[in-house]
Amino acid sequence: MAGEDRPFGADQDNVANRLFKRVSGLLGPNVARMSIRHFSQKRLGVEPEQVAPARASELCQALRPLLRSMIGEVQAEKLVSSLTEELRK
């Protein structure tokens, strides 16, 4: 079973786990986990563990409205921008 720090499979370097590490402190672990799962499945059509680095920006953009409402517009825009760059690698 995956640990609390990597709820999306054992590969800690997959996009979903890396994204979870960055946003769980802001959104809380449950909201972060549920949001990443929801938007991976609904917007990208894949399970969170299957999100390719090339599609990381799509997932970040899908999370943008939630982040804006939770942490504010300015912080959310900065976070989405930095996440998009970081997760492409």
Secondary structure, DSSP 4 states (H G I P E B T S, - for coil): ---TT--S-S-TTSHHHHHHHHHHHHH-HHHHHHHHHHHIIIIISS-GGG--GGGHHHHHHHHHHHHHHHH-HHHHHHHHHHHHHHHT-
